[in-house]
Amino acid sequence: MVPPFYTQTPTHNSLHDQAGQFKLPQFQRDFVWNEAQVALLIDSIARNYPIGSLLLLEPSPDIQLSTRSLQAAIADFEHADSINNQNFELDNKDAPSNKDVTPEAQEFLILDGQQRLTSIVRVLLNANPSKTYWFDLGEIYESFHEERSDWIKQTKGKSEDTTRNNGRWIRADLILEGEEQQYVIKYFLKHLQEEERAMQAIQKVHRVFETIRNYQVPYILLEGQEGVEAICRIFETINSTGTRLTTFDLAVARYFPYPDLRDLFLRVLLDLGP
C-alpha cells in the first residue's frame, strides 16, 4: 500500500521562510554536492527550469526517527528566530490544518531533495558555514543568455558586505526581499553611460531576480502512517538514481533505527582515536 501523500507547489520564498523546520533523518548521508552542482541548480532556478520535486515526511507516532539539521548555518541568518517560529502552510484543502497538528508534527523530514534544499538555503540565506555567495550583475547583463552559470560567485568566509568589486557583485541573499534593487540601479547608472541602456540592464537583471523570488518548488508530503520499514524502502528506491549512495548509506537506511549503523560507525571511530 502506498503511504498517503499530498502534492503541493509552494512559492520559492515560503520554502526559505520555513528553513528551520526542515530536518534530516539520521540515516541520510551528509551534504556532498560540489560548487559546480550548486551553481547549476541556482542557475536553473533563475531560468525557471524544473529542478524536480522534494519528498517530505511528516512525523507521526508510527515514525520515530532521530534527526539532524541541514548542513547550513541557518542560525546565523538575522531572521532565524522568525523562521523557526513560523508554520509551514499546506495549500491543499484536504491537508491537516495547523490547529490539528501538534508542534512535533511541524517538523518535516527530507527523504529526497537534501542536496537541492541545502544548496538553496546556503546560497539564498547566506547560510554556507564557510563561504559567501554573490551574483555578478555584469555577467547577468552581458552573458546570461548564453546559458552559463558563472554569474554565481563565491568567496571564502562569511561576509556581511552587501556588495563587492565596486558594486558589481551583490550578496545573494539580498534578493529574497528585493533589497538588491538599490544596488542594481546604482551600479548600472554609474557604469553604463547611456541612460536608456542602463534602464534596459536594470530591467533584465530585475527579471532574473524576480524569477528566483517567485520560483515554485513542488513537493510530496508523506503522512508517515506506514511505519519505518516502508519509509526506508521509499528512501532506498528514490536514491537508486541521482547522486548514488554508498552501500553503507543504503545499509544505514535499510536497518535504521535498529541498529543505527551510522551511530555505531562514529562510535568506533571515536574509540580508535586519531
Buried (B, 14 or more C-beta within 10 A) or exposed (E): EEBEBBEBEBBBBBBBBBBBBBBBBBBBBEBEBEEEEBBBBBBBBBBEEEBEBBBBBBBBEEBEBBBEEBBBBBEEBEBBEEBEEBEBEBEEEEBEEEEEBEEEBBBBBBBBBBBBBBBBBBBBBBBBEEBBBBBBBBBBBEEBEEEEBEBBBBBEEBBEEBBBEEBBBBBBBBBBEEEBBEBBBEBBBEBBEEEEEBBBBBEBBBEBBEBBBEBBBEBBBBBBBBEBEBBBBBBBEEBEEEEEBEEEBBBBBBEBBEEBBBBEEEEEEEEEEE
